[in-house]
Amino acid sequence: MDETAITMRGVRAGYGATTVLHDITARVPRARVTALVGHNGSGKSTLLGVLAGALAPTAGTVERSGDRRPALVLQHTDVPAAMPMTVRDAVAMGRWADRGWWRPLTRGDRAVIADCMDRVGVAGLARRQLGELSGGQYQRVLIAQGLAQRSDLLLLDEPGAGLDRESRRRILGIFDDLVADGVTIVHATHDADAAERADHRLPLKEGRLLAGEPALERAQR
Ligand SMILES: Nc1ncnc2c1ncn2[C@@H]1O[C@H](COP(=O)(O)OP(=O)(O)OP(=O)(O)O)[C@@H](O)[C@H]1O
């Protein structure tokens, strides 16, 4: 089995005439946790956008080994908590990418939704409104929504932002479980604990990759 989920070679990307990422060459190991680390504005979110396929590189290549679309998990602080929607409905939105939002859910979809809620520990909250959740619960719902896309690559932009230590640790525990099931995780983080616990780190500074650890060597340790 291929040990590499993503290979980037000489990637340059940015917005309009502004180049943010310069000459990124790196590998993301399959079924491991990779942390994107760096100061504010170093290019972590931009790199996630490139990995998600939402932002096209202006030079270089990005090769993904899986055939499923990556799932980009939103940050709980980016979604209005007052949205009138239950936890189950929010997770069900993860099925839209495959089925279209207008089609009724099949029994198979409902099984996927139940399984994803279970995996992140929100099954007991299925009927609750999003606005009634804590930040940590809400973030886990968004991870379940990403999982419901049935992707083998989850991309998360600071999933621990604004959460207490216990909630952040719980999310890292979920990452470990997902990786054990073969999911590749890439997350941007400012949390030293989260960076330390990752299998692999890609340190960014001003849009350039600092010399990091060789992905595969560390992943195989
Ligand atoms: N949509 C955009 N249009 C123009 N410039 C952008 C856009 N998004 C980000 N930038 C710029 O790209 C650079 C990198 O931003 P990015 O959000 O990727 O960094 P980051 O490491 O994720 O930062 P943070 O930790 O603050 O989230 C910054 O200079 C930012 O101002």
The ligand as a Gaussian input file, in Angstrom:
#p B3LYP/6-31G(d) Opt

LIG

0 1
 N       -8.592000      35.430000       0.455000
 C       -7.416000      36.062000       0.551000
 N       -7.105000      37.060000      -0.290000
 C       -5.913000      37.693000      -0.217000
 N       -4.946000      37.388000       0.692000
 C       -5.210000      36.395000       1.570000
 C       -6.464000      35.684000       1.543000
 N       -6.428000      34.752000       2.528000
 C       -5.223000      34.884000       3.130000
 N       -4.496000      35.868000       2.558000
 C       -3.125000      36.274000       2.920000
 O       -2.282000      35.148000       2.779000
 C       -1.294000      35.130000       3.824000
 C       -1.366000      33.759000       4.509000
 O       -2.623000      33.644000       5.157000
 P       -3.148000      32.282000       5.761000
 O       -4.544000      32.517000       6.235000
 O       -2.905000      31.187000       4.785000
 O       -2.144000      32.078000       6.990000
 P       -2.334000      31.210000       8.319000
 O       -0.973000      30.641000       8.623000
 O       -3.446000      30.246000       8.142000
 O       -2.702000      32.321000       9.370000
 P       -3.576000      32.201000      10.740000
 O       -2.759000      31.373000      11.670000
 O       -3.706000      33.614000      11.170000
 O       -4.885000      31.566000      10.371000
 C       -1.612000      36.296000       4.731000
 O       -0.731000      37.336000       4.383000
 C       -3.040000      36.664000       4.386000
 O       -3.259000      38.044000       4.555000

